[in-house]
Amino acid sequence: MERVGEYRIVGDLAALDMDLAHRAMSHDSYWARGRTRADHDRAFANSRVAVALDADGATVAFARAVTDGVTHAWLADVWVEPDHRGRGLGTAVTAFLVEAPDLAEVRRWALVTSDAQTLYERFGFAAHEPPPTLMERFSDTV
């Protein structure tokens, strides 16, 4: 557990308010709009999480990382509730994951963002042109 002012940052999925996470992702985010609750439950269950809790234990921010713990990690779904923005919580939940001691040797972290490049640059993320060796496969079923 870590602290940021009055907030606690924990890595416990049970601390995450999944109703809030689902609403934030499927209704309020631009990147996961329309995703089902079942999809969110499964995605978070298969990820490492960072959850920011207020003094009452309510979820106010979260992030997740999909990783094998060795070679790759994908930072995803970083969210801060609107009333709690501007207090360093996006930075805190990101740091909780990318600076986790057991993930220190992960060789490649990746993410996609349309609006938060300056946040992630603080952690060494950089935009680049994909090399011809990078390949992606997309499915429009999810």
Backbone hydrogen bonds, N-H to C=O, Kabsch-Sander energy under -0.5 kcal/mol:
donor,donor_aa,acceptor,acceptor_aa,energy
2,E,9,I,-2.1
4,V,7,Y,-2.2
7,Y,4,V,-2.4
8,R,53,L,-2.2
9,I,2,E,-3.1
10,V,8,R,-0.5
10,V,51,V,-2.6
13,L,11,G,-0.6
15,A,12,D,-1.7
16,L,13,L,-1.3
18,M,16,L,-1.2
21,A,17,D,-2.5
22,H,18,M,-2.6
23,R,19,D,-2.3
24,A,20,L,-3.0
25,M,21,A,-2.6
26,S,22,H,-3.0
27,H,23,R,-2.2
28,D,23,R,-1.2
28,D,24,A,-0.7
29,S,24,A,-1.2
34,G,26,S,-2.0
35,R,32,A,-2.2
40,H,36,T,-2.2
41,D,37,R,-3.0
42,R,38,A,-2.2
43,A,39,D,-2.7
44,F,40,H,-2.8
45,A,41,D,-2.0
46,N,42,R,-1.3
47,S,44,F,-1.6
48,R,65,A,-3.0
50,A,63,A,-2.2
51,V,10,V,-2.9
52,A,61,A,-2.8
53,L,8,R,-2.9
53,L,51,V,-0.5
54,D,58,A,-2.3
57,G,54,D,-2.0
60,V,52,A,-2.9
61,A,52,A,-1.2
62,F,79,W,-2.5
63,A,50,A,-1.8
64,R,76,A,-2.4
65,A,48,R,-2.5
66,V,74,W,-2.5
67,T,65,A,-0.6
68,D,72,H,-1.5
69,G,72,H,-0.7
73,A,108,R,-2.0
74,W,66,V,-2.5
75,L,73,A,-0.5
75,L,110,A,-2.7
76,A,64,R,-3.2
79,W,62,F,-3.1
79,W,77,D,-0.5
81,E,60,V,-3.0
84,H,81,E,-2.4
85,R,82,P,-1.1
87,R,84,H,-0.7
92,A,88,G,-2.1
93,V,89,L,-2.7
94,T,90,G,-1.7
95,A,91,T,-2.9
96,F,92,A,-2.3
97,L,93,V,-1.1
97,L,94,T,-0.5
98,V,94,T,-2.8
99,E,95,A,-2.2
100,A,97,L,-1.4
103,L,100,A,-2.1
104,A,101,P,-1.1
106,V,103,L,-1.8
107,R,70,V,-1.3
108,R,71,T,-1.6
110,A,73,A,-1.9
120,Y,116,A,-1.7
121,E,117,Q,-2.4
122,R,118,T,-0.9
122,R,119,L,-0.7
123,F,120,Y,-1.5
124,G,121,E,-1.8
125,F,120,Y,-1.8
134,L,131,P,-1.9
142,V,139,S,-0.7
